[in-house]
Structure formats: C-alpha cells, structure tokens
C-alpha cells in the first residue's frame, strides 16, 4: 500500500508567501484532512476563522495559516499503522511533524501513557517509511494557544501564534 503522492506534490508555479517564520515540524502537508465543526476538510481549503476540533473535546478558531514550500523528506504512513483508525488510510506526513500518541504502544516504547513525538522517531521501514526529499506545500495552522488537532485520524500539534 503506497499513499497517493500526485495530489500532494506542489506546483512549481504555485504562489507562496515569502518571509514567513515557520517551524517545519508544525505543519501539515497538502492533502491532509482536518476535522472541523463543518466536517472533514482538506488543509488547503481551510481559512482563518474556521473552527477546528481539538483533542480536549473542544474547538479552536484558526487564526492564521502560513503556506510554505519545502524540500524535505516525508513519511509514508500505512493505514492503521498506529492503531485502529490511526491514520485513516495511507497518508503522507512531514517527517518532523509532532504527533500525540497515547496507548499501550506509547507505554511500551516511551515509558509513558501519553507523549508527543517527532513522527520520524517511529519510522520502522515497513508501516512507516521515510521517503526521499521532495518539494511539498506545507500548511502551518496557527491558533491563540497551543492545540492538538485531528488530521488524517492522527493527533497533531499546532502551536499558538508567535
């Protein structure tokens, strides 16, 4: 099972804001599906003011979206590689994305029930594979406080506006 990458590679002619101060590990790759109060929406279709579902059971209003073009490795994550519905289908994830984990695997691997880790730390070469560097569009979602949101069935960190 290989995730579809054709819709995720950025166009060389697509406009990108310049001078944005971003942390690459904070972003989602184009094509990621984010849970909002209006349903599951591709990250590229979100706009400031959208209400995003958060791990604590509430919502957070999206304040800003920074879009950047990067050339970095990504991870191909197989359907349910991290548990039932995690992720929901084969996906691509930024190799340095910070994801929140909280089940028996987390306890076994990290000695704690809940933790936030860099996704590349759990690459196993089979279910979670590192891909060669490619050009991607990265969407950095910003909120008034640090949040953990749902993207592609995973719990992903999104920082506050600096």
C-alpha positions in Angstrom: 0.0 0.0 0.0 1.5 3.3 -1.1 -0.1 6.6 -0.4 -1.0 8.7 -3.4 1.6 11.4 -3.8 0.5 13.0 -7.0 -2.0 15.4 -5.3 0.5 16.3 -2.6 3.4 17.5 -4.7 3.4 21.2 -5.1 3.3 23.0 -8.3 6.4 24.9 -9.2 4.2 27.9 -10.2 2.0 28.0 -7.1 2.3 31.2 -5.1 3.8 31.0 -1.6 4.2 33.8 0.9 7.8 34.9 1.4 9.5 35.8 4.6 7.2 33.6 6.8 8.8 32.5 10.0 7.7 28.9 10.4 8.8 25.8 12.2 8.6 23.0 9.6 7.6 20.4 12.3 4.4 22.4 13.0 2.8 22.0 9.6 0.6 19.6 7.6 1.4 18.5 4.1 -1.1 19.5 1.3 -3.9 16.9 1.2 -4.1 16.3 4.9 -7.7 16.1 6.1 -8.5 18.2 9.2 -11.6 17.7 11.4 -13.6 20.9 11.8 -17.1 21.7 13.1 -18.2 21.6 9.4 -16.8 18.2 8.8 -13.5 16.8 7.4 -11.8 19.4 5.2 -8.5 19.3 3.2 -6.0 21.6 4.9 -5.6 23.7 1.7 -9.3 24.6 1.9 -9.2 25.9 5.5 -9.3 29.7 6.2 -8.8 31.9 9.2 -12.0 31.8 11.3 -12.7 28.1 10.7 -13.4 26.2 13.9 -11.1 23.1 14.3 -11.9 20.1 16.6 -9.3 19.7 19.3 -8.1 16.7 21.4 -9.6 18.1 24.6 -13.1 17.8 23.1 -13.5 21.4 22.2 -12.8 23.6 19.3 -10.2 26.2 18.4 -10.6 29.1 16.0 -8.0 29.1 13.3 -6.2 32.5 13.5 -3.7 32.2 10.6 -2.4 29.8 8.0 1.2 30.1 6.8 1.8 28.3 3.5 5.4 27.5 2.6 7.2 25.4 0.0 9.7 22.9 1.4 12.0 20.3 0.1 12.3 17.7 2.8 11.7 14.0 3.4 8.2 12.9 4.3 6.9 9.7 5.8 4.6 7.3 4.1 2.3 6.0 6.9 0.2 2.9 6.2 -3.4 2.7 7.1 -3.8 2.0 10.8 0.0 1.8 11.4 -0.5 3.5 14.7 -3.7 1.7 15.8 -7.4 1.5 14.7 -8.1 4.5 12.5 -4.7 6.0 13.0 -4.2 7.1 10.3 -7.4 6.8 8.3 -6.0 5.4 5.1 -2.5 5.6 3.7 -1.1 9.1 4.2 2.0 11.3 3.8 3.2 13.1 6.9 6.0 15.6 7.3 9.0 13.6 8.7 9.4 16.1 11.6 5.7 16.5 12.3 4.9 16.3 16.0 2.2 13.8 16.8 0.5 12.9 20.0 0.3 9.2 20.9 -1.5 7.6 23.9 -2.0 3.9 24.0 -0.1 0.7 25.0 2.4 1.3 22.3 3.4 4.6 23.8 3.8 3.0 27.2 6.0 0.2 25.7 8.1 2.5 23.5 8.5 5.6 25.7 7.6 4.5 29.2 4.6 6.9 29.5 0.9 6.6 28.6 0.8 9.9 26.6 3.5 11.7 24.7 4.2 14.0 21.8 7.0 12.9 19.5 8.6 13.7 16.2 7.0 11.3 13.7 10.3 10.2 12.3 11.2 8.6 15.6 8.7 5.8 15.0 9.6 5.1 11.3 10.1 1.3 11.0 10.8 1.0 7.3 7.6 -1.0 6.7 4.4 0.6 8.0 6.1 4.0 8.4 8.6 4.6 5.7 10.9 7.6 5.1 10.7 9.0 1.6 13.4 10.8 -0.3 13.3 14.6 -0.1 10.7 16.1 -2.4 9.0 19.5 -2.9 5.9 19.9 -0.8 3.4 22.6 0.2 3.4 22.9 4.0 0.4 24.4 5.8 1.2 25.8 9.3 -2.1 26.3 11.2 -1.9 28.9 14.0 -4.2 29.3 17.0 -4.4 31.6 20.0 -3.0 28.8 22.2 -1.1 25.6 21.5 -3.6 22.9 20.3 -3.7 19.2 19.4 -5.9 18.8 16.4 -7.1 15.8 14.3 -5.5 15.4 10.8 -5.9 12.2 8.8 -7.0 10.4 12.0 -3.9 11.4 13.9 -3.5 13.8 16.8 -1.1 16.5 15.5 0.3 19.5 17.4 -0.4 23.0 16.2 1.3 25.9 18.0 -0.1 29.3 19.0 0.6 32.4 17.1 4.0 33.8 18.0 
